[in-house]
């Protein structure tokens, strides 16, 4: 659909609203306080490109998953690499295009200042949120490794002495109900607590066109307890305990090109329909059994000259997932993941308390994380089609390994007022990462031997094995200048570097070379930006231009199998050099006290400037050419939110239209079937609440126009195209009671 059409529709809804205000008098856009630089600052006063959402806005926009945040954040892309639900992020074209358990994104995600070391740790904990901060561009100084694209901070609502809370109950399409609530207050003198719970359950929204079975049902719950202890007049301890469980049934992609790949009539194995509800799974027992828990203790001690913050954290997560990766009812590429993740981390941070012209933040971070993973791929039907119908029941290859990572980081960040208008920022960080990998791939059923010329299967052959360890050391830094033109306008520029640690490939592989070490990636960033306030504080406009010189991007590539002629497989490789440049613009405007408009636009120009010819000695089945677009780097994206309030004497009626549009983009380099999109979404929300804000009742609809765009795609194992599509129109009602 033409993005302009939906934009005009949203504008028409806004134009139909009567232009009156709730009250006469002065009004301004409220100040947004963030901790992007490890201390509380107004988002308008810092030379960092940040998109921030407060708690009320998060609820009004109906954010429930990371993709919702991306829809309203210029430059941020989020998708699920498989149907198991684990999100992957990219900011300005830098992120992750791999689905393996042991890989991490180039966008660091923090929950209450603790790094979610692997994407699975995001499942279940994004509720009762005070704010979300999206920091764009390399954040290597303060945040460390794996922030080549940027960082995202999720900040939970903290406990207070006041007894308060809320409960929200919602019912939506596919018999889905969700209950979220929190209660908190003082439980003793100097001890405050807050308990938050979220649970949801619903029917599946996809249906197998052959069997009638449903997929995509919801069965999730999560709980978090935050308790603060006032140890003295100058010290406080915050204890965070959390738990989540997910027993939902994964969705399935559609395979739209498998019949063409095998020369079969359309609809024989694949899907003809573009209806996202139509899938083919067959007898594969899709399922998800995931559980995670953790704790963190944040100690804050104020001294005369500085504040000490100590953050000690532990997280554990396990998952057992069966995924219809190939999108067909036969075993062309079915995956099963059985993983355990365990992460310890400790940060000591010192923040100066000086009110003078010099401010500093320094710290030391150590962490250890262990991944124990088994990934099993079954290509039985594919091998059967090659060798002879009816001969092969299953052809499973399993990758089993243990990965251990030890990390150390030390950083110093300084801000110096050179004049009343000019601020100099200088930062440096030293990082050391040691990664041990032990494991490999086994041909469980032995059919690779037959493909290689053997007369019969040879089960249990180890096709690849690696026992290796690598240590990397890196120094990254930042230098920036902020110029306050006046009290309303800030202009800033920066030069920064960042790196993403090296890693090993974690999926079934046909050779040791495919498993072997992938070098760290590094980014040099140049950025210019501005932040301005106009019209007596009723309009805020922010913009930025950037350029990244990107070395050794870690990308998923398709290589030829060196032992089985004609066979291919995926692995990770380094892309020698790439360039990303672009610009963003965000607008917030209050034309009246009753009307609130928010809009954003992003432009990204990305390309590979020097492509590899081979990957660790492996030839590429899909060669990468200079000039191709990077993965998850849509050239254009737009977002708009229009909100209006009517004064009904004792009540307030609020209408909201939200719209987002994202250009075509690639899920992987040089993969013609990995081009997906455009994606546009129009949502509406209508809510009623009394002036006391004691309760709120709301009606909402998402994907109002019933779009079915592809939201992720890739070449599947057998050469078809696996496609995930936009969820159909959804609608619901929710009621909130505050106490």
MIROTOR-481556 format. One record per residue (C-alpha): z, y, x; residue in one letter. Coordinates in steps of 0.1 Angstrom, whole numbers, plus 2048, in hexadecimal, padded with zeros to 3 digits. Example, Ala and Ser with C-alpha at 12.3 -4.5 7.8 and 13.67 -1.06 7.14 Angstrom:
BEGIN
  pz  py  px rodren
 84E 7D3 87B      a
 847 7F5 889      s
% end
This chain:
BEGIN
  pz  py  px rodren
 800 800 800      x
 7F9 824 80B      x
 81A 831 818      x
 812 854 80A      x
 812 846 7E7      x
 836 83A 7E8      x
 841 85A 7FA      x
 831 86E 7DE      x
 843 858 7C4      x
 864 85E 7D5      x
 85C 884 7D6      x
 852 883 7B1      x
 874 873 7A8      x
 885 88F 7BB      x
 870 8AA 7AC      x
 879 89E 789      x
 89E 8A5 790      x
 8AB 8C6 781      x
 8B3 8DF 79D      x
 8D7 8E7 795      x
 8F6 8E5 7AB      x
 918 8D4 7A5      x
 92A 8F4 7AE      x
 922 916 7BB      x
 92C 922 7DE      x
 924 91A 802      x
 91B 8F7 80C      x
 90F 8E7 82D      x
 906 8C6 83B      x
 926 8B4 845      x
 92D 8AF 86A      x
 928 88B 875      x
 93F 880 891      x
 934 863 8A7      x
 941 851 8C6      x
 91F 84D 8D6      x
 92D 859 8F8      x
 94E 845 8F5      x
 960 863 8E5      x
 960 875 8C4      x
 945 890 8C3      x
 92F 8A1 8A9      x
 90D 890 8A8      x
 8FD 8B3 8A9      x
 90E 8BC 8CA      x
 903 8A0 8E1      x
 8E3 89C 8F4      x
 8DD 878 8E8      x
 8C4 86E 8CC      x
 8DA 85F 8B2      x
 8D5 855 88D      x
 8F6 851 87C      x
 901 846 859      x
 923 84B 84A      x
 936 833 833      x
 92C 844 813      x
 908 845 81C      x
 908 821 827      x
 915 817 804      x
 8FD 82E 7F2      x
 8DF 820 805      x
 8EB 7FD 7FF      x
 8EB 7F2 823      x
 8F3 7CD 825      x
 8E0 7C0 844      x
 8D3 7CF 864      x
 8B0 7D2 856      x
 8BD 7EB 83C      x
 8C9 802 858      x
 8A7 800 86A      x
 894 80A 84A      x
 8A5 82D 84C      x
 8A6 831 872      x
 887 83F 883      x
 87D 829 8A1      x
 894 80B 898      x
 883 7EA 88F      x
 896 7CC 883      x
 88B 7AA 878      x
 895 785 879      x
 882 770 893      x
 888 751 87F      x
 895 749 85C      x
 8B8 742 869      x
 8C0 766 862      x
 8CA 772 885      x
 8BD 796 888      x
 8AA 7A4 8A7      x
 8A7 7C9 8AE      x
 88F 7E0 8C0      x
 893 805 8C5      x
 873 818 8CE      x
 861 7F7 8D7      x
 87D 7E9 8ED      x
 891 7CC 8E1      x
 88C 7A7 8DD      x
 86F 791 8D2      x
 880 76F 8D9      x
 893 759 8C0      x
 8A6 743 8D9      x
 8CC 740 8D7      x
 8D3 74B 8FA      x
 8BF 76B 8FA      x
 8CC 78E 8F3      x
 8BB 7AD 8E7      x
 8B3 7CC 8FB      x
 8C6 7DF 8E0      x
 8EC 7DB 8E5      x
 8FF 7D8 8C4      x
 924 7E0 8C3      x
 93C 7D8 8A7      x
 95C 7ED 8AB      x
 954 7F3 8D0      x
 94F 7CE 8D8      x
 92C 7C2 8E2      x
 91D 7A8 8CB      x
 910 795 8EA      x
 8F8 780 8D5      x
 8E7 788 8B4      x
 8FB 76D 8A1      x
 91A 782 8A4      x
 90C 79B 88C      x
 90C 782 86F      x
 927 78A 856      x
 939 7A7 866      x
 925 7C5 859      x
 93B 7D0 83C      x
 957 7EA 835      x
 945 800 84E      x
 94F 824 855      x
 92F 82D 867      x
 911 820 879      x
 903 831 898      x
 8E1 82A 8A6      x
 8DD 837 8CA      x
 8B9 838 8D5      x
 8AC 834 8F8      x
 8BC 823 916      x
 8E2 823 916      x
 8E8 812 937      x
 904 829 944      x
 91E 827 928      x
 913 807 918      x
 905 7F2 934      x
 8ED 7D5 935      x
 8D6 7CC 918      x
 8D3 7F0 90C      x
 8B0 7F7 918      x
 8A6 800 8F5      x
 8C6 810 8E9      x
 8E7 807 8D8      x
 8F4 803 8B5      x
 919 809 8AD      x
 928 7FB 88D      x
 94A 80B 887      x
 962 7FB 86D      x
 979 80F 857      x
 99A 812 869      x
 9BD 80D 859      x
 9D2 82A 84F      x
 9F5 830 842      x
 9E8 838 81F      x
 9E7 81B 807      x
 9C2 81A 7FD      x
 9A6 802 7F7      x
 988 7F9 7E1      x
 977 7DC 7D1      x
 951 7DA 7CA      x
 942 7BF 7B5      x
 91C 7BC 7B1      x
 904 7A5 79F      x
 8DF 7A5 7A8      x
 8BF 791 7A3      x
 8C0 76B 7AA      x
 8E3 769 79C      x
 8F0 779 7BC      x
 913 787 7BB      x
 925 799 7D6      x
 949 7A4 7D9      x
 955 7BB 7F4      x
 977 7CC 7F6      x
 992 7D9 80D      x
 9B6 7E3 80A      x
 9CC 7F3 823      x
 9EB 808 82A      x
 A0C 809 83D      x
 A1E 7E8 83F      x
 A3B 7F6 854      x
 A43 816 866      x
 A27 81B 880      x
 A13 7FC 875      x
 9F4 800 85F      x
 9DC 7E5 854      x
 9BB 7E1 842      x
 9AD 7C0 834      x
 988 7BF 82B      x
 976 7A2 81A      x
 951 79D 811      x
 942 77F 7FF      x
 921 778 7EF      x
 910 75B 7DE      x
 8EF 757 7CC      x
 8D1 741 7C4      x
 8B2 73D 7D9      x
 895 755 7D4      x
 87A 73E 7E3      x
 86C 71E 7D4      x
 859 701 7E3      x
 838 6FF 7D0      x
 838 6D9 7D5      x
 85C 6CF 7CE      x
 86B 6EC 7BB      x
 889 6EF 7D3      x
 897 712 7D8      x
 89E 723 7F9      x
 8AE 743 804      x
 8CE 73F 7F1      x
 8ED 752 7FC      x
 90F 744 804      x
 922 75B 81C      x
 945 768 822      x
 957 77E 83C      x
 979 78D 841      x
 987 7A6 859      x
 9AA 7B2 85F      x
 9B1 7D2 873      x
 9D5 7DA 87B      x
 9E1 7F8 88F      x
 A03 7FA 8A1      x
 A11 81C 8AC      x
 A22 810 8CB      x
 A2E 833 8D5      x
 A25 858 8D0      x
 A09 853 8E9      x
 9FD 82F 8E5      x
 9EE 81A 8C9      x
 9E2 7F6 8C6      x
 9C6 7EC 8AE      x
 9C3 7C7 8A7      x
 9A2 7BA 898      x
 9A0 796 88A      x
 980 78B 879      x
 970 76C 86B      x
 94E 764 85A      x
 93D 746 84B      x
 919 741 83F      x
 90D 723 82D      x
 8EE 732 81E      x
 8CC 721 81D      x
 8B2 731 834      x
 892 73F 826      x
 870 730 831      x
 851 741 83F      x
 82F 73B 830      x
 813 72C 846      x
 7F3 73D 83C      x
 7DB 730 857      x
 7E4 70C 85D      x
 7C8 6FE 847      x
 7AF 713 85A      x
 7BD 706 87B      x
 7B8 6E2 870      x
 797 6E7 85D      x
 7A7 6DE 83C      x
 7A1 6ED 819      x
 7B7 70B 812      x
 7D8 701 803      x
 7D9 6DE 812      x
 7F7 6E5 828      x
 7FA 70A 827      x
 801 725 80E      x
 7E5 738 7FC      x
 7FC 74E 7E8      x
 809 76F 7F6      x
 827 76D 7DF      x
 845 76C 7F6      x
 857 754 7DF      x
 83E 738 7E4      x
 846 721 802      x
 840 6FE 80E      x
 85E 6ED 81E      x
 85B 6C8 813      x
 878 6B1 81B      x
 886 6C5 839      x
 8AB 6CB 832      x
 8AC 6F0 837      x
 8D0 6FC 83C      x
 8E8 712 84E      x
 90C 70C 857      x
 919 729 86C      x
 93C 734 873      x
 94B 74E 88A      x
 96C 75D 892      x
 97B 775 8AB      x
 995 78F 8B5      x
 997 7AF 8C8      x
 9B4 7C5 8D3      x
 9AF 7E9 8DA      x
 9CB 7FB 8EC      x
 9CA 821 8EF      x
 9E3 834 905      x
 9E2 859 909      x
 9ED 868 92A      x
 9ED 88D 934      x
 9CC 88D 947      x
 9BA 86F 936      x
 9BA 855 91B      x
 9BA 830 924      x
 9A8 818 90C      x
 9A9 7F3 911      x
 993 7DC 8FB      x
 999 7B7 8FE      x
 982 7A1 8E8      x
 97B 77D 8E1      x
 95F 76F 8CA      x
 954 74C 8C1      x
 937 742 8AB      x
 927 721 8A3      x
 908 719 88F      x
 8F5 6FB 882      x
 8D3 706 873      x
 8B4 6F3 868      x
 896 70A 867      x
 873 705 859      x
 864 718 876      x
 840 70D 86F      x
 840 716 84A      x
 831 6F5 83E      x
 83E 6D6 82D      x
 836 6BF 84A      x
 845 6BF 86D      x
 82D 6D5 880      x
 84A 6E9 890      x
 86C 6E4 880      x
 88A 6F2 893      x
 8AF 6E9 892      x
 8C8 6FF 8A5      x
 8EB 6F3 8AD      x
 8FD 70D 8C2      x
 91F 719 8CD      x
 926 73C 8DB      x
 946 747 8EC      x
 94B 76A 8FA      x
 968 77B 90C      x
 968 7A0 916      x
 97F 7BA 924      x
 979 7DF 927      x
 990 7F9 937      x
 985 81C 930      x
 993 83D 93C      x
 98A 85D 929      x
 994 880 936      x
 9A9 896 91F      x
 9A0 8B6 930      x
 994 8D3 91A      x
 984 8E3 938      x
 95F 8E4 943      x
 960 8C1 951      x
 963 8A1 93D      x
 960 87D 949      x
 961 859 93C      x
 964 83B 954      x
 969 817 94E      x
 968 7F3 959      x
 95A 7D6 944      x
 95C 7B1 94B      x
 94F 795 934      x
 948 770 934      x
 933 75E 91A      x
 92A 73A 915      x
 90D 72C 901      x
 90A 707 8F9      x
 8EA 701 8E6      x
 8D4 6E5 8DA      x
 8B2 6EE 8CB      x
 89D 6D2 8BD      x
 878 6D6 8B3      x
 866 6BB 89F      x
 840 6BB 8A0      x
 83B 698 892      x
 820 6A0 879      x
 80D 6B4 893      x
 80E 697 8AC      x
 805 67F 890      x
 7E6 693 888      x
 7DB 691 8AD      x
 7E3 66D 8B4      x
 7DC 65D 893      x
 7E8 660 86F      x
 807 64C 867      x
 811 643 88B      x
 82B 65F 891      x
 84A 663 87C      x
 85B 67E 892      x
 853 68D 8B3      x
 873 6A0 8BD      x
 879 6B4 8DD      x
 89C 6C0 8E3      x
 8A8 6DC 8FA      x
 8CC 6D8 903      x
 8DD 6F0 91B      x
 8FC 703 924      x
 8FA 727 930      x
 917 73B 93F      x
 916 760 946      x
 92F 775 959      x
 92A 79B 959      x
 93B 7B8 969      x
 934 7DD 963      x
 943 7FD 971      x
 939 81F 964      x
 93F 845 967      x
 932 85E 94E      x
 938 884 954      x
 930 8A3 940      x
 932 8C5 951      x
 92F 8E7 941      x
 919 8FA 95A      x
 919 919 944      x
 924 921 920      x
 902 913 915      x
 8F8 8F9 92E      x
 908 8D7 931      x
 900 8BE 94D      x
 904 898 947      x
 905 880 964      x
 90D 85B 961      x
 90A 83C 976      x
 912 817 971      x
 914 7F8 987      x
 90D 7D7 976      x
 90F 7B3 983      x
 905 795 96F      x
 906 771 979      x
 8F4 758 962      x
 8F7 732 966      x
 8DF 71B 953      x
 8E1 6F5 952      x
 8CC 6E0 93B      x
 8A9 6D7 930      x
 892 6C7 917      x
 88E 6A3 90D      x
 872 692 8FB      x
 888 67E 8E3      x
 86D 66A 8D2      x
 855 666 8F0      x
 834 671 8E1      x
 82C 68A 8FC      x
 827 66C 913      x
 80C 660 8FB      x
 7FB 682 8FB      x
 7FC 680 921      x
 7EA 65F 921      x
 805 645 91E      x
 7FE 626 908      x
 81F 629 8F5      x
 83B 642 8EF      x
 855 646 90A      x
 875 654 8F9      x
 88F 668 90C      x
 879 676 927      x
 886 697 936      x
 869 6AF 935      x
 87B 6CC 945      x
 89D 6D1 956      x
 8AD 6EE 968      x
 8CE 6F3 979      x
 8CD 717 986      x
 8E2 736 98A      x
 8D8 75A 990      x
 8EC 779 998      x
 8DE 79C 992      x
 8EB 7BE 99D      x
 8E0 7DF 98E      x
 8E8 804 990      x
 8DD 818 973      x
 8E2 83D 96C      x
 8DC 85C 957      x
 8D8 881 95D      x
 8D4 899 940      x
 8D5 8BE 937      x
 8E0 8CC 915      x
 8D8 8F0 90E      x
 8E9 900 8F0      x
 8D0 91B 8E6      x
 8E9 928 8CD      x
 904 919 8B6      x
 8E8 909 8A1      x
 8CF 8FB 8BA      x
 8D2 8E2 8D6      x
 8B6 8D8 8EE      x
 8BB 8BB 906      x
 8A9 8A6 920      x
 8B2 887 933      x
 8A7 86F 94E      x
 8B7 84C 94A      x
 8B4 829 956      x
 8C0 808 947      x
 8BB 7E3 94C      x
 8BC 7C2 938      x
 8CA 7A4 94B      x
 8B5 787 954      x
 8B6 766 941      x
 8A9 743 93D      x
 893 735 921      x
 8A6 720 907      x
 88D 70E 8F2      x
 87C 6EC 8F7      x
 865 6EE 915      x
 84B 6D9 926      x
 853 6E2 94A      x
 86F 6F0 960      x
 85A 70F 966      x
 85C 717 941      x
 883 716 943      x
 886 729 963      x
 895 74C 968      x
 886 76B 958      x
 88C 78A 96D      x
 8A0 7A8 95F      x
 88D 7C4 94E      x
 891 7E8 957      x
 889 809 946      x
 886 82D 952      x
 889 845 936      x
 87F 86A 933      x
 88A 87B 913      x
 889 89F 904      x
 899 8A7 8E3      x
 8A7 8C2 8CC      x
 8C1 8C4 8B0      x
 8C1 8E2 899      x
 8D3 8F0 87B      x
 8C1 908 863      x
 8C4 919 841      x
 8EA 920 845      x
 8F2 8FC 84F      x
 8DF 8EC 832      x
 8C4 8DE 847      x
 8C7 8C8 866      x
 8A8 8BF 87B      x
 8A7 8A9 899      x
 88A 89F 8AF      x
 883 88C 8D0      x
 866 883 8E7      x
 86A 867 8FF      x
 857 852 919      x
 862 831 928      x
 855 820 947      x
 85D 7FC 940      x
 85E 7E1 95B      x
 860 7BB 956      x
 863 7BB 931      x
 870 799 926      x
 857 78C 90C      x
 84F 76C 8FA      x
 82E 75E 906      x
 818 740 8FE      x
 810 72A 91C      x
 7FB 70A 921      x
 80E 6EA 925      x
 808 6DE 949      x
 80E 6B9 940      x
 7FD 6B5 91E      x
 7D9 6C1 91E      x
 7D1 6D9 901      x
 7F6 6DD 8F7      x
 807 6FF 8F8      x
 82B 70B 8F7      x
 840 72B 8F7      x
 854 738 913      x
 862 759 920      x
 851 76E 93A      x
 852 790 94A      x
 837 7AA 942      x
 832 7BD 963      x
 82F 7E1 956      x
 82E 7F2 934      x
 830 816 927      x
 840 822 907      x
 83E 846 8FB      x
 844 856 8D9      x
 856 86F 8C4      x
 86E 870 8A7      x
 878 88A 88D      x
 895 889 875      x
 89D 8A2 859      x
 8BC 8A6 843      x
 8BA 8C2 828      x
 8D0 8CD 80C      x
 8BA 8E4 7F7      x
 8D6 8E7 7DE      x
 8FA 8D9 7DE      x
 8ED 8BE 7C7      x
 8CE 8B4 7D9      x
 8CE 8A1 7FA      x
 8AE 898 80D      x
 8AC 883 82C      x
 88B 87A 83E      x
 87F 86C 85F      x
 85F 863 871      x
 859 850 891      x
 83A 84C 8A7      x
 838 832 8C3      x
 81C 82D 8DB      x
 822 80E 8F0      x
 80C 7F9 906      x
 80C 7DF 922      x
 800 7F2 941      x
 800 7D4 959      x
 7FF 7B1 94A      x
 807 790 95C      x
 7EC 776 961      x
 804 759 963      x
 829 754 95B      x
 83C 742 977      x
 81D 72E 97F      x
 815 726 95B      x
 7F3 731 94D      x
 7F3 744 92D      x
 7E3 735 90E      x
 7E3 758 8FE      x
 7DA 76F 91C      x
 7EA 791 91C      x
 7D3 7AE 923      x
 7DB 7D1 92F      x
 7DD 7EA 912      x
 7EB 7D2 8F7      x
 807 7DF 8E1      x
 82B 7D5 8E8      x
 83D 7C0 8CE      x
 852 7D1 8B3      x
 844 7F3 8BA      x
 834 800 89A      x
 81F 81F 8A1      x
 82C 832 882      x
 84A 82F 86B      x
 858 846 850      x
 878 847 83C      x
 885 85D 820      x
 8A4 85F 80A      x
 8A7 877 7ED      x
 8C8 879 7DB      x
 8D2 890 7BE      x
 8F2 895 7AB      x
 8F7 8A0 787      x
 917 8B1 77B      x
 921 8A0 75A      x
 942 8B3 756      x
 95B 897 75E      x
 941 881 76F      x
 927 881 78A      x
 905 870 786      x
 8F2 869 7A6      x
 8CE 85F 7A9      x
 8BF 853 7C9      x
 89C 849 7D5      x
 898 839 7F8      x
 877 831 808      x
 86C 823 829      x
 84A 81A 838      x
 844 808 859      x
 822 804 86A      x
 812 7E3 875      x
 823 7D4 894      x
 822 7B5 8A9      x
 83D 79A 8AA      x
 831 78E 8CC      x
 819 799 8E8      x
 7F4 78F 8E6      x
 7FA 779 8C7      x
 7DF 781 8AD      x
 7F4 771 892      x
 813 785 89B      x
 806 7A5 88B      x
 819 7AD 86C      x
 81F 7CA 854      x
 81B 7E4 847      x
 83C 7E3 835      x
 847 7FD 81B      x
 865 7FC 804      x
 870 813 7E7      x
 893 810 7DA      x
 8A6 822 7BE      x
 8CB 826 7B6      x
 8DD 836 799      x
 903 839 79A      x
 91E 849 783      x
 941 852 78E      x
 95D 869 782      x
 966 888 795      x
 986 875 7A1      x
 96E 85C 7B2      x
 986 841 7A5      x
 969 82A 79D      x
 943 828 79E      x
 929 814 78B      x
 906 811 799      x
 8E4 802 791      x
 8CB 7FC 7AD      x
 8A9 7EE 7B4      x
 899 7E5 7D6      x
 874 7E0 7DD      x
 86D 7F1 7BC      x
 847 7EC 7C0      x
 84A 7C7 7C7      x
 839 7C9 7E9      x
 832 7A8 7FB      x
 82A 7B4 81E      x
 82E 79D 83C      x
 84E 7A7 84E      x
 84A 78F 86C      x
 830 776 878      x
 825 761 896      x
 80F 744 8A0      x
 820 724 896      x
 821 705 8AC      x
 801 6F5 89D      x
 7ED 716 89F      x
 7F3 723 87C      x
 803 743 872      x
 827 744 866      x
 82F 762 851      x
 84F 770 843      x
 84A 787 825      x
 85D 7A4 815      x
 877 798 7FC      x
 86B 79E 7D8      x
 879 7BA 7C1      x
 89E 7B7 7BE      x
 8B6 7C9 7A7      x
 8DA 7C9 79E      x
 8FA 7DA 792      x
 91A 7E1 7A5      x
 93C 7EF 79C      x
 955 7FE 7B5      x
 979 805 7AE      x
 98C 81A 7C7      x
 9B2 81A 7CA      x
% end
